[in-house]
Amino acid sequence: MTDAALPVICIVGPTASGKTDAAQLVAAAIDGEVVSADSMQIYRGMDIGTGKLPAAERIVPHHGFDLVDPGEPYSAALFQSFARDAFAAIAERGKRAVLCGGTGLYVKAAIDAYEFPAGDQVGNPVRERWTAFAEREGAQALWDELNRLDPDSARELHPNNVRRVVRAFELLAEGRSYAEQKRNLASIEAAVPAVQFGLAVTPTVLNERIDARVDAMVEADLVGEVRGLLDAGFREGVTAPQAIGYKEIVEALEGRCTLDEAIAAIKQATRRYGKRQRTWFRRDERIRWIDADAGNAWAMADTILAQLETLA
């Protein structure tokens, strides 16, 4: 993007807050295109469980869906490059980019001058070494080793979050600290002109929406989607720790719990994830918050469009 480019419009918030519908209504009103900032909607075939907007319901072009197969390595660093290219291409078409998503790190990577460890993705020997260590010795042993080498960073991470612990080792190999990076996260400068809107939903209301959304996913045959992915050989992808809605159904399909227990586990995990999303976005003072308790996408879009008028 050039300095003369119009700011990217970011619509963020927790899962089930109404981002998807509001974003495409805003995009339709301003002749724009949507870029999804969702770390799970990038996976092909993972549609129902990620809340991916069906193709038939897209009223504007969407980017960021179906980038890789389940289980294929992907990262915020790769998304940063993808999003920046998408913004530039949208601008060249004379359109306006609307970034929509709930993966906070993807949003920040897209619009801010966020730097990632060298070789952040495939073929990274540091990542491969410590991932193998975790597989061999276990998550706690991996965390213990980080605690020995970089206790400040270890205190910021849960031992079970192997991916983040491995990331801390990657930074450490470059003479950098995960803890320091986290402290500096809020002060990272913008790299792309952007204006951010957040959809604020009262926790009790959000939890009710999450429960209803999970029920709707099951009704839409989430079980069949998971079974199809397993049959296609994507077990590693759908049982990954971050694959909420998929790994729980696998447990049911393989007889380790009932379907009702799996559904309850999905709801609980999604509620916890929504809380983490709210915490992440609330730290960013640039976000303009909009009351989304009513869940009216048209009203939310109108509010965003009215605020954009005042910023023009």
Residue pairs with C-beta under 8 A, 6 or more apart in sequence:
1 8
1 84
1 87
1 88
1 91
1 192
1 193
2 91
3 193
5 87
5 91
5 193
6 91
6 96
6 193
7 193
7 194
7 195
8 87
8 97
8 98
8 99
8 110
8 111
8 192
8 193
8 194
8 195
9 26
9 30
9 32
9 96
9 97
9 98
9 99
9 194
9 195
9 197
9 304
9 308
10 98
10 99
10 100
10 107
10 111
10 194
10 195
10 196
10 197
11 19
11 22
11 23
11 26
11 98
11 99
11 100
11 196
11 197
11 198
11 199
11 304
12 19
12 37
12 100
12 101
12 102
12 104
12 107
12 196
12 197
12 198
12 199
12 281
12 287
13 19
13 102
13 198
13 199
13 200
13 201
13 277
13 278
13 281
13 292
14 102
14 199
14 201
14 206
14 273
14 274
14 275
14 277
14 278
14 281
15 51
15 102
15 210
15 213
15 270
15 273
15 274
15 277
16 51
16 201
16 206
16 209
16 210
16 213
16 270
16 274
17 102
17 199
17 200
17 201
17 206
17 209
17 292
18 199
18 201
18 292
18 295
18 297
18 300
19 100
19 101
19 102
19 199
20 51
20 53
20 100
21 297
22 199
22 292
22 297
22 300
22 301
22 304
23 34
23 98
23 100
24 34
24 53
24 58
24 59
24 60
24 62
24 98
24 100
25 297
25 298
25 300
25 301
26 32
26 98
26 301
26 304
26 305
27 33
27 34
27 60
27 96
27 98
28 59
28 60
29 301
29 305
30 96
30 98
30 305
30 308
31 94
31 95
31 96
32 60
32 90
32 95
32 96
32 97
32 98
33 60
33 61
33 62
33 63
33 90
33 93
33 95
33 96
33 97
33 98
34 60
34 61
34 62
34 63
34 98
34 99
34 100
35 62
35 63
35 64
35 83
35 86
35 87
35 90
35 97
35 98
35 99
35 100
35 110
36 42
36 62
36 63
36 64
36 65
36 100
36 101
37 64
37 79
37 83
37 99
37 100
37 101
37 102
37 103
37 106
37 107
37 110
38 50
38 64
38 101
38 102
38 103
38 106
39 74
39 76
39 79
39 103
39 105
39 106
39 242
40 46
40 49
40 50
40 103
40 242
40 243
40 244
41 50
41 51
41 52
41 64
41 65
42 64
42 65
42 66
42 67
42 68
42 74
42 79
43 50
43 66
43 67
43 68
43 69
43 70
43 72
43 237
44 66
44 67
44 68
44 69
44 70
45 69
45 70
45 225
45 228
45 229
45 232
45 234
46 52
46 70
46 225
46 229
46 237
46 238
46 243
46 246
47 54
47 225
48 217
48 220
48 221
48 222
48 225
49 217
49 222
49 225
49 226
49 243
49 244
49 245
49 246
49 249
50 245
51 213
51 217
52 65
53 62
53 65
63 86
63 90
64 79
64 82
64 83
64 86
64 101
67 74
67 82
68 74
69 234
69 237
70 229
70 234
70 236
70 237
70 238
70 243
71 234
71 236
71 237
71 238
71 240
72 237
73 121
73 122
74 121
75 116
75 120
75 121
76 103
76 105
76 106
76 109
76 114
76 116
77 109
77 116
77 120
77 121
78 120
78 121
79 106
79 109
79 110
80 109
80 110
80 114
80 116
83 99
83 106
83 109
83 110
84 110
84 192
86 97
87 97
87 110
87 192
90 96
90 97
91 97
99 107
99 110
99 111
99 194
101 107
102 277
104 277
104 280
104 281
107 196
108 114
108 185
108 188
109 116
110 192
111 190
111 191
111 192
111 194
111 196
112 188
112 189
112 190
112 191
112 192
113 188
113 189
113 190
113 191
114 188
114 191
117 124
117 126
117 167
117 170
117 171
117 173
117 174
117 176
118 174
119 125
119 126
119 127
120 170
124 170
126 169
126 170
126 173
127 166
127 169
127 170
129 169
130 142
130 165
130 166
130 169
130 170
131 162
131 166
133 141
133 142
133 145
134 141
134 142
134 162
134 165
134 166
139 159
139 160
139 162
139 165
140 159
142 159
142 162
142 165
142 166
143 154
143 157
143 158
143 159
143 165
144 159
146 153
146 154
146 157
146 165
146 168
146 169
146 172
147 154
147 155
149 172
150 168
150 172
150 177
150 178
150 179
152 177
152 179
152 180
153 168
153 171
153 172
153 177
153 178
153 179
154 165
154 168
155 179
156 178
156 179
156 182
157 164
157 165
157 168
157 178
159 165
160 241
162 241
163 241
163 242
164 178
167 178
168 178
171 177
171 178
171 181
172 178
185 283
186 283
186 284
186 285
195 288
195 308
195 311
196 284
196 286
196 287
196 288
197 287
197 288
197 289
197 290
197 304
197 307
198 281
198 287
198 288
198 289
198 290
199 289
199 290
199 292
199 300
200 289
200 290
200 291
200 292
200 293
201 209
201 292
201 293
202 293
203 275
203 278
205 293
206 271
206 274
206 278
207 271
207 274
209 295
210 267
210 270
210 271
210 274
211 267
213 270
214 245
214 263
214 266
214 267
214 270
215 263
217 245
218 263
222 245
222 249
223 249
223 252
223 253
223 259
226 238
226 246
226 249
226 250
226 253
227 253
229 235
229 237
229 238
229 246
230 238
230 250
230 253
235 250
237 243
238 246
238 247
238 250
239 246
239 247
239 250
240 247
241 247
244 266
244 269
244 270
244 273
245 266
245 270
248 257
248 262
248 263
248 265
248 266
248 269
249 259
249 262
249 266
251 257
251 262
251 265
252 258
252 259
252 261
252 262
257 265
281 287
288 307
290 300
290 303
290 304
292 300
